């Protein structure tokens, strides 16, 4: 470790590129976070990716037919899936995301 470091040319902000995304602070129910973390752990994704994909599906696909949803979701999520994911794993993930979305709706219901 050096005694001194030169940060005169350093830039503030995230090291990772976030093109197309915005960093925010948000308060979510503990149950929602726990469900997302559990799903993320079992599927090998980050929990924020699970939350983002679930919200994308719920908000951007409102009123679409099932066929349109399947196609749009597959295209929107194409860059987020690990290499070598099987169709069965994808179906299982879809099922779990649907369950998480149902839980979110249940928790948020008045």
Secondary structure, DSSP 8 states (H G I E B T S, - for coil): --S----TT---S-SS--TT---------HHHHHHHHHHHHHHTS-HHHHHHHHHHHHHHTTT--HHHHHHHHHHHTGGGS-TT--HHHHHHHHHHHHHHHHHHHHHH--
